């Protein structure tokens, strides 16, 4: 195994690990804020929930992009051919 393949594997592992930490923290804070808002104003629960789900989808795209980059580094790296 050459150094470029090793660097690709390490980079893919770092991309997935750091790419999962950020969205996990962001989703936790978003859900906590939404639950606090629903507890303060229960009549707006439908609007808050809808906005929460759209926000969670936006947050989750970062993790998906990191996964795609990691898969590209592992399986479609043009430098390793």
Biopython code that builds the backbone (N, CA, C, O; Angstrom):
import numpy as np
from Bio.PDB.StructureBuilder import StructureBuilder

atoms = [
    (1, "UNK", "N", (0.858, -1.175, 0.000)),
    (1, "UNK", "CA", (0.000, 0.000, 0.000)),
    (1, "UNK", "C", (0.903, 1.237, 0.000)),
    (1, "UNK", "O", (1.823, 1.355, 0.809)),
    (2, "UNK", "N", (0.621, 2.140, -0.914)),
    (2, "UNK", "CA", (1.445, 3.341, -0.994)),
    (2, "UNK", "C", (0.894, 4.441, -0.087)),
    (2, "UNK", "O", (-0.173, 4.297, 0.510)),
    (3, "UNK", "N", (1.628, 5.518, 0.003)),
    (3, "UNK", "CA", (1.248, 6.591, 0.931)),
    (3, "UNK", "C", (-0.018, 7.316, 0.488)),
    (3, "UNK", "O", (-0.745, 7.840, 1.333)),
    (4, "UNK", "N", (-0.301, 7.360, -0.810)),
    (4, "UNK", "CA", (-1.502, 8.036, -1.293)),
    (4, "UNK", "C", (-2.767, 7.260, -0.920)),
    (4, "UNK", "O", (-3.783, 7.857, -0.564)),
    (5, "UNK", "N", (-2.703, 5.946, -1.002)),
    (5, "UNK", "CA", (-3.851, 5.126, -0.592)),
    (5, "UNK", "C", (-4.088, 5.258, 0.903)),
    (5, "UNK", "O", (-5.231, 5.355, 1.352)),
    (6, "UNK", "N", (-3.015, 5.262, 1.667)),
    (6, "UNK", "CA", (-3.144, 5.423, 3.116)),
    (6, "UNK", "C", (-3.725, 6.795, 3.472)),
    (6, "UNK", "O", (-4.572, 6.901, 4.359)),
    (7, "UNK", "N", (-3.276, 7.832, 2.787)),
    (7, "UNK", "CA", (-3.813, 9.173, 3.028)),
    (7, "UNK", "C", (-5.292, 9.252, 2.657)),
    (7, "UNK", "O", (-6.060, 9.947, 3.321)),
    (8, "UNK", "N", (-5.693, 8.549, 1.605)),
    (8, "UNK", "CA", (-7.106, 8.536, 1.213)),
    (8, "UNK", "C", (-7.963, 7.852, 2.263)),
    (8, "UNK", "O", (-9.061, 8.320, 2.564)),
    (9, "UNK", "N", (-7.482, 6.760, 2.819)),
    (9, "UNK", "CA", (-8.234, 6.034, 3.843)),
    (9, "UNK", "C", (-8.361, 6.877, 5.110)),
    (9, "UNK", "O", (-9.439, 6.957, 5.699)),
    (10, "UNK", "N", (-7.264, 7.502, 5.527)),
    (10, "UNK", "CA", (-7.302, 8.343, 6.726)),
    (10, "UNK", "C", (-8.205, 9.557, 6.499)),
    (10, "UNK", "O", (-8.964, 9.939, 7.390)),
    (11, "UNK", "N", (-8.128, 10.159, 5.323)),
    (11, "UNK", "CA", (-8.981, 11.313, 5.022)),
    (11, "UNK", "C", (-10.453, 10.935, 5.001)),
    (11, "UNK", "O", (-11.296, 11.703, 5.462)),
    (12, "UNK", "N", (-10.768, 9.768, 4.473)),
    (12, "UNK", "CA", (-12.161, 9.315, 4.460)),
    (12, "UNK", "C", (-12.664, 9.081, 5.878)),
    (12, "UNK", "O", (-13.798, 9.433, 6.205)),
    (13, "UNK", "N", (-11.825, 8.492, 6.717)),
    (13, "UNK", "CA", (-12.229, 8.258, 8.109)),
    (13, "UNK", "C", (-12.442, 9.573, 8.849)),
    (13, "UNK", "O", (-13.396, 9.706, 9.615)),
    (14, "UNK", "N", (-11.568, 10.539, 8.626)),
    (14, "UNK", "CA", (-11.729, 11.848, 9.269)),
    (14, "UNK", "C", (-12.958, 12.586, 8.751)),
    (14, "UNK", "O", (-13.653, 13.254, 9.517)),
    (15, "UNK", "N", (-13.226, 12.467, 7.456)),
    (15, "UNK", "CA", (-14.396, 13.148, 6.888)),
    (15, "UNK", "C", (-15.686, 12.603, 7.481)),
    (15, "UNK", "O", (-16.596, 13.367, 7.804)),
    (16, "UNK", "N", (-15.767, 11.292, 7.626)),
    (16, "UNK", "CA", (-16.987, 10.700, 8.183)),
    (16, "UNK", "C", (-17.102, 11.008, 9.671)),
    (16, "UNK", "O", (-18.189, 11.330, 10.149)),
    (17, "UNK", "N", (-16.005, 10.915, 10.406)),
    (17, "UNK", "CA", (-16.092, 11.124, 11.854)),
    (17, "UNK", "C", (-16.398, 12.582, 12.199)),
    (17, "UNK", "O", (-17.293, 12.848, 13.001)),
    (18, "UNK", "N", (-15.671, 13.523, 11.609)),
    (18, "UNK", "CA", (-15.953, 14.931, 11.891)),
    (18, "UNK", "C", (-17.250, 15.382, 11.228)),
    (18, "UNK", "O", (-17.920, 16.290, 11.719)),
    (19, "UNK", "N", (-17.597, 14.753, 10.127)),
    (19, "UNK", "CA", (-18.845, 15.084, 9.456)),
    (19, "UNK", "C", (-20.065, 14.585, 10.192)),
    (19, "UNK", "O", (-21.176, 15.041, 9.918)),
    (20, "UNK", "N", (-19.892, 13.668, 11.112)),
    (20, "UNK", "CA", (-21.021, 13.178, 11.913)),
    (20, "UNK", "C", (-21.147, 13.932, 13.233)),
    (20, "UNK", "O", (-22.244, 14.041, 13.780)),
    (21, "UNK", "N", (-20.048, 14.447, 13.743)),
    (21, "UNK", "CA", (-20.089, 15.147, 15.031)),
    (21, "UNK", "C", (-20.855, 16.465, 14.917)),
    (21, "UNK", "O", (-21.694, 16.770, 15.765)),
    (22, "UNK", "N", (-20.575, 17.233, 13.888)),
    (22, "UNK", "CA", (-21.236, 18.528, 13.719)),
    (22, "UNK", "C", (-22.750, 18.432, 13.594)),
    (22, "UNK", "O", (-23.470, 19.096, 14.340)),
    (23, "UNK", "N", (-23.249, 17.616, 12.664)),
    (23, "UNK", "CA", (-24.702, 17.486, 12.562)),
    (23, "UNK", "C", (-25.355, 16.897, 13.808)),
    (23, "UNK", "O", (-26.483, 17.262, 14.141)),
    (24, "UNK", "N", (-24.677, 16.004, 14.490)),
    (24, "UNK", "CA", (-25.259, 15.435, 15.713)),
    (24, "UNK", "C", (-25.447, 16.510, 16.775)),
    (24, "UNK", "O", (-26.491, 16.571, 17.424)),
    (25, "UNK", "N", (-24.444, 17.352, 16.950)),
    (25, "UNK", "CA", (-24.569, 18.449, 17.913)),
    (25, "UNK", "C", (-25.624, 19.466, 17.470)),
    (25, "UNK", "O", (-26.403, 19.961, 18.284)),
    (26, "UNK", "N", (-25.637, 19.766, 16.182)),
    (26, "UNK", "CA", (-26.618, 20.718, 15.669)),
    (26, "UNK", "C", (-28.047, 20.215, 15.792)),
    (26, "UNK", "O", (-28.949, 20.970, 16.152)),
    (27, "UNK", "N", (-28.250, 18.938, 15.491)),
    (27, "UNK", "CA", (-29.593, 18.372, 15.609)),
    (27, "UNK", "C", (-30.042, 18.321, 17.061)),
    (27, "UNK", "O", (-31.212, 18.561, 17.358)),
    (28, "UNK", "N", (-29.138, 18.015, 17.953)),
    (28, "UNK", "CA", (-29.490, 17.997, 19.371)),
    (28, "UNK", "C", (-29.906, 19.364, 19.871)),
    (28, "UNK", "O", (-30.882, 19.494, 20.610)),
    (29, "UNK", "N", (-29.166, 20.384, 19.467)),
    (29, "UNK", "CA", (-29.529, 21.746, 19.888)),
    (29, "UNK", "C", (-30.842, 22.193, 19.255)),
    (29, "UNK", "O", (-31.642, 22.873, 19.899)),
    (30, "UNK", "N", (-31.066, 21.816, 18.002)),
    (30, "UNK", "CA", (-32.306, 22.213, 17.329)),
    (30, "UNK", "C", (-33.520, 21.555, 17.970)),
    (30, "UNK", "O", (-34.547, 22.202, 18.176)),
    (31, "UNK", "N", (-33.402, 20.274, 18.284)),
    (31, "UNK", "CA", (-34.524, 19.572, 18.917)),
    (31, "UNK", "C", (-34.778, 20.128, 20.313)),
    (31, "UNK", "O", (-35.930, 20.287, 20.716)),
    (32, "UNK", "N", (-33.717, 20.423, 21.049)),
    (32, "UNK", "CA", (-33.894, 20.987, 22.390)),
    (32, "UNK", "C", (-34.586, 22.348, 22.321)),
    (32, "UNK", "O", (-35.467, 22.643, 23.129)),
    (33, "UNK", "N", (-34.189, 23.167, 21.363)),
    (33, "UNK", "CA", (-34.826, 24.481, 21.216)),
    (33, "UNK", "C", (-36.284, 24.345, 20.787)),
    (33, "UNK", "O", (-37.142, 25.104, 21.238)),
    (34, "UNK", "N", (-36.560, 23.379, 19.917)),
    (34, "UNK", "CA", (-37.947, 23.176, 19.479)),
    (34, "UNK", "C", (-38.816, 22.679, 20.629)),
    (34, "UNK", "O", (-39.956, 23.118, 20.783)),
    (35, "UNK", "N", (-38.290, 21.778, 21.426)),
    (35, "UNK", "CA", (-39.066, 21.286, 22.569)),
    (35, "UNK", "C", (-39.327, 22.407, 23.579)),
    (35, "UNK", "O", (-40.403, 22.478, 24.172)),
    (36, "UNK", "N", (-38.347, 23.268, 23.764)),
    (36, "UNK", "CA", (-38.532, 24.417, 24.653)),
    (36, "UNK", "C", (-39.602, 25.357, 24.098)),
    (36, "UNK", "O", (-40.445, 25.861, 24.841)),
    (37, "UNK", "N", (-39.559, 25.588, 22.782)),
    (37, "UNK", "CA", (-40.552, 26.472, 22.164)),
    (37, "UNK", "C", (-41.953, 25.873, 22.232)),
    (37, "UNK", "O", (-42.922, 26.598, 22.457)),
    (38, "UNK", "N", (-42.073, 24.567, 22.041)),
    (38, "UNK", "CA", (-43.382, 23.915, 22.121)),
    (38, "UNK", "C", (-43.897, 23.943, 23.554)),
    (38, "UNK", "O", (-45.097, 24.098, 23.780)),
    (39, "UNK", "N", (-43.003, 23.794, 24.516)),
    (39, "UNK", "CA", (-43.432, 23.846, 25.918)),
    (39, "UNK", "C", (-43.923, 25.244, 26.290)),
    (39, "UNK", "O", (-44.846, 25.384, 27.092)),
    (40, "UNK", "N", (-43.315, 26.271, 25.715)),
    (40, "UNK", "CA", (-43.730, 27.640, 26.023)),
    (40, "UNK", "C", (-45.007, 28.043, 25.286)),
    (40, "UNK", "O", (-45.819, 28.811, 25.801)),
    (41, "UNK", "N", (-45.169, 27.514, 24.080)),
    (41, "UNK", "CA", (-46.310, 27.919, 23.255)),
    (41, "UNK", "C", (-46.893, 26.679, 22.561)),
    (41, "UNK", "O", (-46.620, 26.455, 21.382)),
    (42, "UNK", "N", (-47.685, 25.877, 23.267)),
    (42, "UNK", "CA", (-48.192, 24.617, 22.712)),
    (42, "UNK", "C", (-49.094, 24.789, 21.493)),
    (42, "UNK", "O", (-49.180, 23.879, 20.668)),
    (43, "UNK", "N", (-49.756, 25.911, 21.358)),
    (43, "UNK", "CA", (-50.659, 26.092, 20.215)),
    (43, "UNK", "C", (-49.904, 26.248, 18.896)),
    (43, "UNK", "O", (-50.502, 26.111, 17.828)),
    (44, "UNK", "N", (-48.621, 26.529, 18.950)),
    (44, "UNK", "CA", (-47.807, 26.663, 17.737)),
    (44, "UNK", "C", (-46.993, 25.408, 17.459)),
    (44, "UNK", "O", (-46.009, 25.464, 16.721)),
    (45, "UNK", "N", (-47.382, 24.285, 18.033)),
    (45, "UNK", "CA", (-46.595, 23.057, 17.906)),
    (45, "UNK", "C", (-46.486, 22.585, 16.459)),
    (45, "UNK", "O", (-45.423, 22.121, 16.046)),
    (46, "UNK", "N", (-47.561, 22.695, 15.682)),
    (46, "UNK", "CA", (-47.511, 22.238, 14.286)),
    (46, "UNK", "C", (-46.527, 23.059, 13.463)),
    (46, "UNK", "O", (-45.752, 22.502, 12.685)),
    (47, "UNK", "N", (-46.552, 24.354, 13.624)),
    (47, "UNK", "CA", (-45.636, 25.222, 12.888)),
    (47, "UNK", "C", (-44.196, 24.995, 13.322)),
    (47, "UNK", "O", (-43.293, 24.945, 12.487)),
    (48, "UNK", "N", (-43.985, 24.859, 14.604)),
    (48, "UNK", "CA", (-42.628, 24.629, 15.119)),
    (48, "UNK", "C", (-42.101, 23.286, 14.637)),
    (48, "UNK", "O", (-40.940, 23.183, 14.241)),
    (49, "UNK", "N", (-42.940, 22.258, 14.666)),
    (49, "UNK", "CA", (-42.507, 20.930, 14.220)),
    (49, "UNK", "C", (-42.161, 20.931, 12.736)),
    (49, "UNK", "O", (-41.160, 20.342, 12.329)),
    (50, "UNK", "N", (-42.978, 21.583, 11.938)),
    (50, "UNK", "CA", (-42.713, 21.645, 10.497)),
    (50, "UNK", "C", (-41.388, 22.352, 10.230)),
    (50, "UNK", "O", (-40.578, 21.884, 9.429)),
    (51, "UNK", "N", (-41.173, 23.466, 10.895)),
    (51, "UNK", "CA", (-39.920, 24.200, 10.731)),
    (51, "UNK", "C", (-38.738, 23.382, 11.239)),
    (51, "UNK", "O", (-37.653, 23.417, 10.659)),
    (52, "UNK", "N", (-38.955, 22.646, 12.326)),
    (52, "UNK", "CA", (-37.894, 21.796, 12.873)),
    (52, "UNK", "C", (-37.473, 20.734, 11.870)),
    (52, "UNK", "O", (-36.280, 20.504, 11.677)),
    (53, "UNK", "N", (-38.441, 20.082, 11.228)),
    (53, "UNK", "CA", (-38.102, 19.014, 10.287)),
    (53, "UNK", "C", (-37.361, 19.541, 9.065)),
    (53, "UNK", "O", (-36.460, 18.876, 8.554)),
    (54, "UNK", "N", (-37.728, 20.716, 8.596)),
    (54, "UNK", "CA", (-36.999, 21.317, 7.476)),
    (54, "UNK", "C", (-35.575, 21.660, 7.909)),
    (54, "UNK", "O", (-34.624, 21.424, 7.164)),
    (55, "UNK", "N", (-35.431, 22.209, 9.096)),
    (55, "UNK", "CA", (-34.099, 22.528, 9.607)),
    (55, "UNK", "C", (-33.242, 21.295, 9.822)),
    (55, "UNK", "O", (-32.047, 21.310, 9.524)),
    (56, "UNK", "N", (-33.839, 20.225, 10.336)),
    (56, "UNK", "CA", (-33.089, 18.985, 10.529)),
    (56, "UNK", "C", (-32.634, 18.399, 9.196)),
    (56, "UNK", "O", (-31.537, 17.849, 9.099)),
    (57, "UNK", "N", (-33.465, 18.514, 8.181)),
    (57, "UNK", "CA", (-33.060, 18.027, 6.858)),
    (57, "UNK", "C", (-31.876, 18.825, 6.326)),
    (57, "UNK", "O", (-30.971, 18.259, 5.713)),
    (58, "UNK", "N", (-31.878, 20.130, 6.557)),
    (58, "UNK", "CA", (-30.753, 20.956, 6.120)),
    (58, "UNK", "C", (-29.478, 20.623, 6.895)),
    (58, "UNK", "O", (-28.387, 20.599, 6.327)),
    (59, "UNK", "N", (-29.623, 20.370, 8.177)),
    (59, "UNK", "CA", (-28.458, 20.017, 8.992)),
    (59, "UNK", "C", (-27.897, 18.668, 8.553)),
    (59, "UNK", "O", (-26.680, 18.488, 8.506)),
    (60, "UNK", "N", (-28.765, 17.733, 8.235)),
    (60, "UNK", "CA", (-28.331, 16.377, 7.892)),
    (60, "UNK", "C", (-27.607, 16.326, 6.551)),
    (60, "UNK", "O", (-26.852, 15.389, 6.293)),
    (61, "UNK", "N", (-27.827, 17.324, 5.693)),
    (61, "UNK", "CA", (-27.142, 17.305, 4.404)),
    (61, "UNK", "C", (-25.629, 17.395, 4.564)),
    (61, "UNK", "O", (-24.894, 16.870, 3.727)),
    (62, "UNK", "N", (-25.150, 18.041, 5.611)),
    (62, "UNK", "CA", (-23.705, 18.114, 5.824)),
    (62, "UNK", "C", (-23.119, 16.726, 6.059)),
    (62, "UNK", "O", (-22.053, 16.408, 5.533)),
    (63, "UNK", "N", (-23.799, 15.904, 6.838)),
    (63, "UNK", "CA", (-23.321, 14.547, 7.087)),
    (63, "UNK", "C", (-23.363, 13.717, 5.806)),
    (63, "UNK", "O", (-22.466, 12.912, 5.556)),
    (64, "UNK", "N", (-24.392, 13.911, 5.004)),
    (64, "UNK", "CA", (-24.496, 13.164, 3.751)),
    (64, "UNK", "C", (-23.385, 13.582, 2.790)),
    (64, "UNK", "O", (-22.799, 12.735, 2.116)),
    (65, "UNK", "N", (-23.092, 14.881, 2.723)),
    (65, "UNK", "CA", (-22.003, 15.343, 1.863)),
    (65, "UNK", "C", (-20.658, 14.770, 2.314)),
    (65, "UNK", "O", (-19.835, 14.397, 1.478)),
    (66, "UNK", "N", (-20.433, 14.699, 3.607)),
    (66, "UNK", "CA", (-19.183, 14.116, 4.113)),
    (66, "UNK", "C", (-19.093, 12.638, 3.767)),
    (66, "UNK", "O", (-18.016, 12.142, 3.433)),
    (67, "UNK", "N", (-20.208, 11.935, 3.843)),
    (67, "UNK", "CA", (-20.219, 10.524, 3.458)),
    (67, "UNK", "C", (-19.916, 10.364, 1.973)),
    (67, "UNK", "O", (-19.169, 9.463, 1.592)),
    (68, "UNK", "N", (-20.476, 11.213, 1.140)),
    (68, "UNK", "CA", (-20.216, 11.146, -0.299)),
    (68, "UNK", "C", (-18.742, 11.414, -0.589)),
    (68, "UNK", "O", (-18.141, 10.721, -1.410)),
    (69, "UNK", "N", (-18.158, 12.400, 0.066)),
    (69, "UNK", "CA", (-16.733, 12.694, -0.124)),
    (69, "UNK", "C", (-15.878, 11.507, 0.301)),
    (69, "UNK", "O", (-14.911, 11.162, -0.378)),
    (70, "UNK", "N", (-16.231, 10.881, 1.423)),
    (70, "UNK", "CA", (-15.472, 9.723, 1.891)),
    (70, "UNK", "C", (-15.581, 8.565, 0.904)),
    (70, "UNK", "O", (-14.586, 7.895, 0.627)),
    (71, "UNK", "N", (-16.768, 8.325, 0.376)),
    (71, "UNK", "CA", (-16.929, 7.250, -0.604)),
    (71, "UNK", "C", (-16.169, 7.550, -1.889)),
    (71, "UNK", "O", (-15.612, 6.641, -2.505)),
    (72, "UNK", "N", (-16.139, 8.814, -2.298)),
    (72, "UNK", "CA", (-15.348, 9.180, -3.468)),
    (72, "UNK", "C", (-13.859, 8.965, -3.223)),
    (72, "UNK", "O", (-13.144, 8.492, -4.107)),
    (73, "UNK", "N", (-13.395, 9.307, -2.038)),
    (73, "UNK", "CA", (-11.978, 9.092, -1.719)),
    (73, "UNK", "C", (-11.619, 7.609, -1.725)),
    (73, "UNK", "O", (-10.519, 7.235, -2.134)),
    (74, "UNK", "N", (-12.535, 6.776, -1.278)),
    (74, "UNK", "CA", (-12.234, 5.350, -1.177)),
    (74, "UNK", "C", (-12.399, 4.602, -2.493)),
    (74, "UNK", "O", (-11.583, 3.740, -2.821)),
    (75, "UNK", "N", (-13.446, 4.920, -3.252)),
    (75, "UNK", "CA", (-13.781, 4.076, -4.395)),
    (75, "UNK", "C", (-13.623, 4.738, -5.757)),
    (75, "UNK", "O", (-13.569, 4.031, -6.764)),
    (76, "UNK", "N", (-13.550, 6.043, -5.830)),
    (76, "UNK", "CA", (-13.453, 6.713, -7.127)),
    (76, "UNK", "C", (-12.307, 7.709, -7.161)),
    (76, "UNK", "O", (-12.402, 8.739, -7.828)),
    (77, "UNK", "N", (-11.245, 7.421, -6.463)),
    (77, "UNK", "CA", (-10.109, 8.331, -6.404)),
    (77, "UNK", "C", (-9.279, 8.181, -7.678)),
    (77, "UNK", "O", (-8.685, 7.124, -7.896)),
    (78, "UNK", "N", (-9.223, 9.210, -8.524)),
    (78, "UNK", "CA", (-8.477, 9.073, -9.779)),
    (78, "UNK", "C", (-6.964, 9.026, -9.573)),
    (78, "UNK", "O", (-6.239, 8.605, -10.474)),
    (79, "UNK", "N", (-6.479, 9.443, -8.424)),
    (79, "UNK", "CA", (-5.034, 9.437, -8.184)),
    (79, "UNK", "C", (-4.497, 8.052, -7.861)),
    (79, "UNK", "O", (-3.288, 7.829, -7.921)),
    (80, "UNK", "N", (-5.376, 7.123, -7.522)),
    (80, "UNK", "CA", (-4.922, 5.790, -7.134)),
    (80, "UNK", "C", (-4.895, 4.804, -8.289)),
    (80, "UNK", "O", (-4.501, 3.654, -8.096)),
    (81, "UNK", "N", (-5.298, 5.213, -9.473)),
    (81, "UNK", "CA", (-5.373, 4.269, -10.605)),
    (81, "UNK", "C", (-4.069, 4.114, -11.301)),
    (81, "UNK", "O", (-3.972, 3.358, -12.268)),
]
sb = StructureBuilder()
sb.init_structure("model")
sb.init_model(0)
sb.init_chain("A")
sb.init_seg("    ")
for serial, (resi, resn, name, xyz) in enumerate(atoms, 1):
    if name == "N":
        sb.init_residue(resn, " ", resi, " ")
    sb.init_atom(name, np.array(xyz, "f"), 0.0, 1.0, " ", f" {name:<3s}", serial, name[0])
structure = sb.get_structure()
